[in-house]
Amino acid sequence: MSECLSRRALLAGALAGAVAMRTWGKDASRPPAMRRLIANENPYGPSPSARAAATRAVKNGWRYAVREVGALKADIAQLEGVEPSQVMVCAGSTEALRVSALALAGQGGRVVAASPTFFFLPDYARKLGCEVAEVPLDDAMTHDLDAMAAAVNPATKLMYVCNPNNPTGTQLDVTRLGEFIAAVSPRAPVLVDEAYLDLNPDWRALTAVARVRAGDAVIVTRTFSKLHGMAGLRVGYAVGPAELIRRLEALRVSQMSYPGVLAAAASLADAEFLDFSREKIRAGRAVTMAVFDELGLAYRPSHGNFVFFDTGGSPRAFAAGMRERGILTGMPSAAYPSWSRVSMGRVEDMQAFTAAARDYFRSPG
Ligand SMILES: Cc1ncc(COP(=O)(O)O)c(C=O)c1O
């Protein structure tokens, strides 16, 4: 009897909970979900073929994805025009940045990077006890390659070049970058972070992988988090000379997600989706830049899935004002105190951003 009662009580409780959840789910007073324009994600992904591959892969989720990683590595090697021994597949490209810092700069080595740039590698190198020489961007908010080359000294163990650069969205001239790598890499390996380069349909002509093929000490990192819209599935890779890749692999500890690896392989083969994704990001940028033109705000034309622009005031106040209008955005930069970065969502998210930005700049707060 008491068991029966407690069961009934449990059932009643569960039902009440379910009703409460349904009510809560329909509660019109709840604020709508925020539009995420903050982390350079790509809400158009994963591609339908990647989703299908990941869903099919879940039933094999009990296994380590060893053979599948080998197959993905072969696909990537073919795409990049290198040998599989020159590719490391890893759990997002930040893992490649991490093991590069660890393997090449080690404890106490010196790293040269631009400022501002993607924070991860310089920050991680500092945690390892490395000295980080920060070279300011030039007046066009582009890497100052001459100044970076001049900053190399005998203690320098790694150069970090983010191309296109996050947060400024600027892209280096491929010939100039190639000359820089050829000149500097005999003194210190160069890591070129190309997380956003494949948003450009001509990325094959622009990639520093050409310098890997030429035999230079250069590592190129790429990710499935941006163009492919798979940030949550955690797949990235590095391309470099086999000897450097071996040193990185020796320090890589994470195993890959089985659904992530199969989704990446499917996405790589989905040219139609990749073109669609590129076009939507381009269209989102156009909408965003148009409102900055209309409002008279300075911005850098961007090669990434984000735009860096001058709020003309406090980026924190702007972020707070946009949050009140249902938009999560921001990312201040110490080097440019009034500037902020907005990530591309869907084109309709950027239209909502446009309306919110107009409203904010007319009546801030
Ligand atoms: C320049 C750059 N590199 C790497 C990453 C990280 O990518 P992943 O998700 O592959 O770790 C980001 C993410 O924003 C980035 O901006």
PDBQT file of the ligand as one rigid body, heavy atoms in Angstrom, charges set to zero:
ROOT
HETATM    1  C1  LIG A 401      41.275  32.533 -35.311  1.00  0.00    +0.000 C 
HETATM    2  C2  LIG A 401      40.636  31.393 -34.609  1.00  0.00    +0.000 A 
HETATM    3  N1  LIG A 401      41.269  30.221 -34.532  1.00  0.00    +0.000 NA
HETATM    4  C3  LIG A 401      40.716  29.164 -33.921  1.00  0.00    +0.000 A 
HETATM    5  C4  LIG A 401      39.480  29.261 -33.343  1.00  0.00    +0.000 A 
HETATM    6  C5  LIG A 401      38.922  28.094 -32.582  1.00  0.00    +0.000 C 
HETATM    7  O1  LIG A 401      38.329  27.196 -33.363  1.00  0.00    +0.000 OA
HETATM    8  P1  LIG A 401      37.976  25.724 -32.919  1.00  0.00    +0.000 P 
HETATM    9  O2  LIG A 401      36.528  25.721 -32.642  1.00  0.00    +0.000 OA
HETATM   10  O3  LIG A 401      38.363  24.930 -34.112  1.00  0.00    +0.000 OA
HETATM   11  O4  LIG A 401      38.783  25.325 -31.721  1.00  0.00    +0.000 OA
HETATM   12  C6  LIG A 401      38.772  30.450 -33.390  1.00  0.00    +0.000 A 
HETATM   13  C7  LIG A 401      37.447  30.538 -32.770  1.00  0.00    +0.000 C 
HETATM   14  O5  LIG A 401      36.802  31.521 -32.672  1.00  0.00    +0.000 OA
HETATM   15  C8  LIG A 401      39.372  31.549 -34.034  1.00  0.00    +0.000 A 
HETATM   16  O6  LIG A 401      38.766  32.728 -34.083  1.00  0.00    +0.000 OA
ENDROOT
TORSDOF 0
